Amino acid sequence: MRLSLRCCLPTVSQRTGRFPLDEPAELTTNQVGPTDRFDWLRTAPELRARQTALLLGTATTDPLLRDFDLGKWGGSLIMDIHAGEAASWRREPEWAGHGGESVAELCHRVGAWLDAYHEPGHTIAVTHGPVIRAAVLHVLGAGPEGFWNLDVEPLGTADLRWTGQAWRLRSLG
């Protein structure tokens, strides 16, 4: 089994330094990069993910691939977040003072999804950078403390393989 987690196209909010809401992708390109043949196409429910997936074909929406819930921070300028709250968010994986998911909760959700996902063949799942970070940490057996040490760019891909016993990270780019 092969699972390619593809990060969706960015939004205007992300380009302008805001936490995104459920908004359209900034379609500055219709190129999602080279894609091998695939058997299954899954997508997160947010509009930007669904638009990105449409560039590949018809996708099935999977709510567990949804973006990181940032609660009251959604749509806010990143630089307007109180420095103490931002520091707590980055330092304490269980912190959820914004009213959304903590990093630990995100990592748990994505890890549980990954452990349960066993479609034969090759699946492409279009989702969000934080979801891909959480999946990579899970595959590596690393805790949520490493979340901020990974960057996933728009259209970046984490390519995973199921060995019959565990997921392995094949590549990240």
C-alpha positions as CSV (number, residue, x, y, z in Angstrom):
1,M,0.0,0.0,0.0
2,R,1.1,3.5,-0.8
3,L,-0.3,6.7,0.6
4,S,0.7,10.1,-0.7
5,L,-0.4,13.0,1.5
6,R,-0.4,16.1,-0.8
7,C,-0.7,19.6,0.7
8,C,-3.4,21.7,-0.8
9,L,-2.8,25.0,-2.7
10,P,-2.4,28.1,-0.4
11,T,-5.1,30.8,0.2
12,V,-4.9,34.5,0.0
13,S,-5.1,34.6,3.8
14,Q,-2.0,32.4,4.2
15,R,-0.1,34.6,1.7
16,T,-1.0,37.7,3.6
17,G,-0.1,36.3,7.1
18,R,-3.5,35.2,8.3
19,F,-4.7,31.9,9.7
20,P,-7.0,30.5,7.0
21,L,-10.7,30.0,7.2
22,D,-12.7,27.7,4.9
23,E,-11.8,29.7,1.8
24,P,-10.8,29.1,-1.8
25,A,-7.4,28.2,-2.9
26,E,-5.3,30.9,-4.5
27,L,-5.3,29.4,-8.0
28,T,-2.2,31.0,-9.3
29,T,-1.4,27.7,-11.0
30,N,-3.2,24.8,-12.4
31,Q,-0.1,22.6,-12.0
32,V,-0.1,20.2,-9.0
33,G,3.1,18.6,-10.1
34,P,3.8,15.2,-11.4
35,T,1.5,12.5,-10.1
36,D,1.9,8.8,-10.4
37,R,-1.1,6.6,-11.2
38,F,-3.4,6.3,-8.2
39,D,-6.3,4.1,-7.2
40,W,-8.0,6.4,-4.7
41,L,-8.3,10.1,-4.2
42,R,-9.3,11.5,-0.9
43,T,-9.6,15.1,0.2
44,A,-10.1,17.2,3.3
45,P,-13.5,18.9,3.5
46,E,-12.2,22.5,3.2
47,L,-12.8,24.3,-0.1
48,R,-9.1,24.9,-0.8
49,A,-8.4,21.1,-0.4
50,R,-11.4,20.1,-2.6
51,Q,-10.3,22.6,-5.3
52,T,-6.8,21.2,-5.2
53,A,-8.1,17.6,-5.4
54,L,-10.3,18.5,-8.4
55,L,-7.1,19.2,-10.4
56,L,-6.3,15.5,-10.0
57,G,-9.8,14.0,-10.4
58,T,-12.9,13.1,-8.5
59,A,-12.2,12.8,-4.8
60,T,-14.0,11.3,-1.7
61,T,-14.2,13.8,1.2
62,D,-12.8,12.5,4.4
63,P,-13.6,14.6,7.5
64,L,-10.6,13.2,9.4
65,L,-8.3,14.9,7.0
66,R,-9.7,18.4,8.0
67,D,-7.3,21.2,8.8
68,F,-6.0,22.1,12.2
69,D,-8.9,23.7,14.2
70,L,-7.5,27.0,15.3
71,G,-10.7,28.2,17.1
72,K,-10.9,31.9,17.6
73,W,-7.6,32.4,15.7
74,G,-9.2,31.5,12.3
75,G,-8.9,34.4,10.0
76,S,-6.7,36.4,12.4
77,L,-3.4,38.0,11.4
78,I,-0.7,35.8,12.8
79,M,1.2,38.9,14.1
80,D,-1.9,39.9,16.1
81,I,-1.8,36.8,18.3
82,H,-0.7,37.6,21.8
83,A,3.0,36.7,22.2
84,G,2.4,34.7,25.4
85,E,-0.4,32.7,23.7
86,A,1.7,32.0,20.7
87,A,4.6,30.9,22.9
88,S,2.4,28.5,24.9
89,W,1.0,27.1,21.7
90,R,4.5,26.3,20.4
91,R,5.9,25.1,23.7
92,E,3.0,23.1,25.2
93,P,1.5,20.4,22.8
94,E,-1.6,20.1,25.0
95,W,-2.4,23.9,25.0
96,A,-5.6,24.9,23.3
97,G,-6.2,28.4,24.6
98,H,-7.5,29.5,21.2
99,G,-10.5,27.3,21.6
100,G,-9.6,24.8,18.9
101,E,-7.5,21.7,18.8
102,S,-4.2,21.4,20.6
103,V,-1.2,20.1,18.7
104,A,-1.5,16.9,20.7
105,E,-5.1,16.5,19.8
106,L,-4.3,17.0,16.1
107,C,-1.5,14.5,16.2
108,H,-3.8,11.9,18.0
109,R,-6.6,12.4,15.4
110,V,-4.3,12.1,12.4
111,G,-2.4,9.1,14.0
112,A,-5.7,7.3,14.6
113,W,-6.8,7.9,11.0
114,L,-3.5,6.7,9.7
115,D,-3.6,3.5,11.8
116,A,-7.1,2.7,10.5
117,Y,-6.4,3.5,6.8
118,H,-5.6,0.4,4.8
119,E,-6.9,0.8,1.2
120,P,-5.0,-1.4,-1.2
121,G,-3.1,0.3,-4.0
122,H,-2.0,3.9,-4.2
123,T,-4.1,6.6,-2.5
124,I,-3.5,10.3,-2.8
125,A,-5.0,12.3,0.1
126,V,-5.1,16.1,-0.4
127,T,-5.0,17.8,3.0
128,H,-3.2,20.5,4.9
129,G,0.4,21.1,6.1
130,P,-0.4,20.6,9.8
131,V,-2.1,17.3,9.0
132,I,0.9,16.1,7.0
133,R,3.2,17.1,9.8
134,A,1.2,15.1,12.3
135,A,1.2,12.1,10.0
136,V,5.0,12.2,9.6
137,L,5.5,12.5,13.3
138,H,3.2,9.4,13.8
139,V,5.1,7.4,11.2
140,L,8.4,8.3,12.8
141,G,7.2,7.5,16.3
142,A,7.9,11.0,17.4
143,G,5.7,13.0,19.8
144,P,3.9,16.2,19.2
145,E,6.8,18.1,20.6
146,G,8.4,17.8,17.1
147,F,5.5,19.4,15.3
148,W,7.1,22.8,14.9
149,N,10.3,21.2,13.5
150,L,8.7,20.2,10.2
151,D,7.6,22.5,7.3
152,V,5.3,21.4,4.6
153,E,4.9,23.7,1.6
154,P,1.8,24.1,-0.5
155,L,1.7,21.1,-2.9
156,G,4.4,19.3,-0.8
157,T,4.0,15.5,-0.5
158,A,4.7,13.0,2.2
159,D,4.9,9.6,0.5
160,L,4.2,6.7,2.9
161,R,4.3,2.9,2.4
162,W,2.6,0.2,4.4
163,T,4.9,-2.7,5.1
164,G,2.2,-5.0,6.4
165,Q,3.1,-4.1,9.9
166,A,3.8,-0.4,10.0
167,W,3.8,2.8,7.9
168,R,7.2,4.0,6.6
169,L,8.1,7.4,5.3
170,R,9.5,7.0,1.8
171,S,10.0,10.7,1.0
172,L,9.0,14.2,2.1
173,G,9.1,17.0,-0.3
